[in-house]
């Protein structure tokens, strides 16, 4: 991939972050009596969004969702 800002040929730097789906699932687990399982959504890739950045100039390239 080529960065649109610095024109470097790159492999993106990926940062994972929780989203509303992650927080709601943790809340539902807690309210459902599974408080010990509430942190589980924060460890699952399917509950996180992945933000892609250029490693050379740190330009934000986009988000991928599972």
Backbone as a chain_set.jsonl record, in Angstrom:
{"seq": "XXXXXXXXXXXXXXXXXXXXXXXXXXXXXXXXXXXXXXXXXXXXXXXXXXXXXXXXXXXXXXXXXX", "coords": {"N": [[0.843, -1.169, 0.0], [0.413, 2.285, -0.626], [1.058, 5.25, 1.067], [-1.161, 7.986, 1.124], [-0.378, 10.5, 1.984], [2.484, 10.725, 2.495], [3.527, 9.226, 0.444], [4.955, 6.872, 0.811], [5.871, 3.42, 0.504], [4.154, 1.12, 2.247], [3.339, -1.074, 5.059], [0.513, -1.123, 6.974], [0.271, 0.332, 10.28], [-1.428, -1.039, 12.923], [-3.922, -0.298, 15.256], [-5.866, -1.469, 17.876], [-9.122, -0.898, 19.186], [-11.714, -0.467, 21.615], [-15.24, -0.391, 20.999], [-18.661, 0.851, 20.904], [-20.176, -1.493, 20.775], [-18.534, -3.322, 22.107], [-18.511, -2.301, 24.744], [-21.265, -2.466, 25.376], [-21.733, -5.244, 25.249], [-20.098, -6.128, 27.343], [-21.416, -4.883, 29.479], [-23.927, -6.172, 29.343], [-23.155, -8.804, 29.943], [-22.302, -8.436, 32.557], [-24.67, -7.524, 33.815], [-26.175, -9.77, 33.417], [-25.277, -11.529, 35.288], [-22.796, -12.629, 34.944], [-20.327, -11.489, 35.871], [-17.609, -12.047, 36.059], [-16.967, -12.66, 33.486], [-17.201, -10.31, 32.124], [-14.918, -8.745, 31.227], [-14.169, -10.124, 28.952], [-15.116, -9.375, 26.238], [-13.334, -7.309, 25.626], [-11.056, -8.575, 24.953], [-11.523, -9.941, 22.661], [-11.141, -10.098, 19.194], [-13.278, -9.785, 17.431], [-14.935, -7.983, 18.646], [-13.739, -5.565, 18.576], [-12.557, -2.538, 16.973], [-10.352, -1.865, 14.278], [-7.868, 0.367, 13.751], [-6.11, 1.87, 11.145], [-2.895, 3.099, 10.436], [-0.31, 5.085, 8.888], [2.981, 3.968, 9.195], [5.168, 5.579, 8.774], [4.486, 8.363, 8.697], [2.389, 8.614, 10.431], [-0.211, 9.068, 9.52], [-3.727, 8.814, 9.502], [-5.386, 6.136, 8.064], [-7.702, 4.582, 7.855], [-10.534, 2.596, 9.066], [-11.13, -0.733, 10.045], [-13.624, -3.154, 10.535], [-14.634, -6.024, 12.33]], "CA": [[0.0, 0.0, 0.0], [1.132, 3.559, -0.657], [0.434, 6.277, 1.903], [-1.541, 9.148, 0.316], [0.251, 11.729, 2.471], [3.944, 10.769, 2.311], [3.836, 8.392, -0.723], [5.837, 5.758, 1.164], [5.331, 2.079, 0.319], [4.045, 0.731, 3.654], [2.371, -1.984, 5.672], [-0.08, -0.236, 7.967], [0.356, 0.098, 11.721], [-2.811, -1.264, 13.342], [-4.245, -0.132, 16.67], [-7.201, -1.977, 18.191], [-9.825, -0.094, 20.179], [-13.079, -0.879, 21.94], [-16.299, 0.478, 20.479], [-19.909, 0.76, 21.662], [-20.552, -2.91, 20.822], [-17.709, -3.933, 23.146], [-18.993, -1.843, 26.045], [-22.607, -3.01, 25.608], [-21.624, -6.67, 25.524], [-19.555, -6.25, 28.7], [-22.495, -4.501, 30.39], [-24.916, -7.256, 29.344], [-22.582, -9.931, 30.685], [-22.301, -8.059, 33.971], [-26.065, -7.512, 34.273], [-26.675, -11.141, 33.338], [-24.723, -12.332, 36.371], [-21.482, -13.174, 34.579], [-19.376, -10.381, 36.065], [-16.236, -12.492, 35.819], [-16.786, -12.724, 32.031], [-17.383, -8.974, 31.552], [-13.753, -8.256, 30.47], [-13.934, -10.955, 27.77], [-15.246, -8.672, 24.95], [-12.174, -6.449, 25.387], [-9.972, -9.443, 24.485], [-11.954, -10.596, 21.427], [-10.968, -9.29, 17.984], [-14.564, -9.516, 16.786], [-15.609, -6.895, 19.366], [-12.888, -4.38, 18.505], [-12.318, -1.929, 15.665], [-8.923, -1.79, 13.993], [-7.547, 1.633, 13.095], [-4.89, 1.728, 10.36], [-2.092, 4.316, 10.328], [0.968, 4.981, 8.191], [4.06, 3.925, 10.183], [6.178, 6.603, 8.479], [4.049, 9.729, 9.02], [1.266, 8.483, 11.376], [-1.458, 9.497, 8.893], [-4.837, 7.882, 9.677], [-5.787, 5.617, 6.759], [-9.06, 4.063, 7.872], [-10.964, 1.674, 10.117], [-11.728, -1.999, 9.617], [-14.444, -3.748, 11.588], [-14.857, -7.464, 12.156]], "C": [[0.892, 1.237, 0.0], [0.362, 4.583, 0.17], [0.088, 7.487, 1.04], [-0.88, 10.448, 0.765], [1.742, 11.785, 2.135], [4.423, 9.939, 1.124], [4.825, 7.269, -0.448], [5.111, 4.439, 0.896], [5.326, 1.425, 1.699], [3.184, -0.504, 3.876], [1.82, -1.191, 6.845], [0.234, -0.656, 9.399], [-1.089, 0.028, 12.204], [-2.931, -1.091, 14.851], [-5.671, -0.612, 16.88], [-7.816, -1.131, 19.293], [-11.227, -0.649, 20.396], [-14.058, 0.11, 21.322], [-17.559, 0.272, 21.317], [-20.364, -0.69, 21.81], [-19.801, -3.628, 21.949], [-18.241, -3.58, 24.526], [-20.376, -2.418, 26.368], [-22.574, -4.5, 25.938], [-21.079, -6.909, 26.93], [-20.628, -5.915, 29.738], [-23.544, -5.602, 30.482], [-24.415, -8.481, 30.101], [-22.613, -9.663, 32.183], [-23.72, -8.092, 34.541], [-26.676, -8.907, 34.28], [-26.097, -12.059, 34.399], [-23.376, -12.948, 36.071], [-20.414, -12.088, 34.697], [-17.931, -10.792, 35.789], [-15.935, -12.588, 34.322], [-16.871, -11.353, 31.363], [-16.155, -8.455, 30.798], [-13.503, -9.007, 29.154], [-14.088, -10.213, 26.443], [-14.047, -7.779, 24.612], [-10.964, -7.244, 24.892], [-10.289, -10.104, 23.145], [-11.815, -9.654, 20.232], [-12.299, -8.913, 17.34], [-15.333, -8.377, 17.457], [-14.819, -5.59, 19.312], [-12.871, -3.809, 17.09], [-10.81, -1.786, 15.504], [-8.656, -0.533, 13.176], [-6.187, 1.5, 12.428], [-4.211, 3.087, 10.176], [-0.844, 4.038, 9.496], [2.072, 4.957, 9.246], [5.115, 5.012, 9.963], [5.756, 7.991, 8.945], [2.864, 9.77, 9.985], [-0.065, 9.002, 10.831], [-2.517, 8.418, 9.086], [-5.359, 7.462, 8.307], [-7.208, 5.068, 6.734], [-9.297, 3.088, 9.003], [-11.484, 0.405, 9.473], [-12.454, -2.594, 10.81], [-14.618, -5.219, 11.284], [-16.302, -7.786, 12.327]], "O": [[1.988, 1.227, 0.56], [-0.843, 4.758, -0.011], [0.941, 7.973, 0.298], [-0.83, 11.406, -0.007], [2.215, 12.766, 1.561], [5.616, 9.946, 0.822], [5.465, 6.766, -1.372], [3.892, 4.35, 1.043], [6.393, 1.197, 2.269], [2.414, -0.919, 3.01], [2.59, -0.642, 7.633], [0.434, -1.835, 9.691], [-1.884, 0.927, 11.929], [-2.155, -1.655, 15.622], [-6.58, -0.213, 16.152], [-7.128, -0.7, 20.218], [-11.84, -1.219, 19.494], [-13.747, 1.288, 21.144], [-17.516, -0.416, 22.337], [-20.882, -1.072, 22.859], [-20.381, -4.449, 22.658], [-18.405, -4.454, 25.378], [-20.631, -2.813, 27.506], [-23.308, -4.96, 26.812], [-21.554, -7.801, 27.633], [-20.734, -6.591, 30.761], [-24.002, -5.932, 31.576], [-25.18, -9.12, 30.823], [-22.913, -10.554, 32.978], [-23.943, -8.627, 35.627], [-27.587, -9.189, 35.058], [-26.397, -13.253, 34.409], [-22.863, -13.724, 36.878], [-19.69, -11.808, 33.742], [-17.125, -9.978, 35.338], [-14.768, -12.598, 33.929], [-16.637, -11.242, 30.159], [-16.332, -7.768, 29.792], [-12.702, -8.559, 28.334], [-13.245, -10.404, 25.566], [-13.778, -7.522, 23.438], [-9.967, -6.663, 24.463], [-9.426, -10.756, 22.557], [-12.321, -8.533, 20.265], [-12.425, -7.831, 16.766], [-16.291, -7.862, 16.88], [-15.207, -4.61, 19.947], [-13.142, -4.523, 16.124], [-10.086, -1.608, 16.483], [-9.149, -0.385, 12.058], [-5.22, 1.072, 13.058], [-4.845, 4.078, 9.816], [-0.381, 2.901, 9.411], [2.107, 5.833, 10.11], [5.874, 5.328, 10.879], [6.561, 8.722, 9.522], [2.384, 10.853, 10.323], [-0.956, 9.341, 11.61], [-2.246, 7.238, 8.862], [-5.729, 8.303, 7.488], [-7.854, 5.089, 5.686], [-8.4, 2.788, 9.792], [-12.196, 0.457, 8.47], [-11.971, -2.547, 11.941], [-14.734, -5.616, 10.125], [-16.693, -8.948, 12.219]]}, "num_chains": 1, "name": "protein.A"}
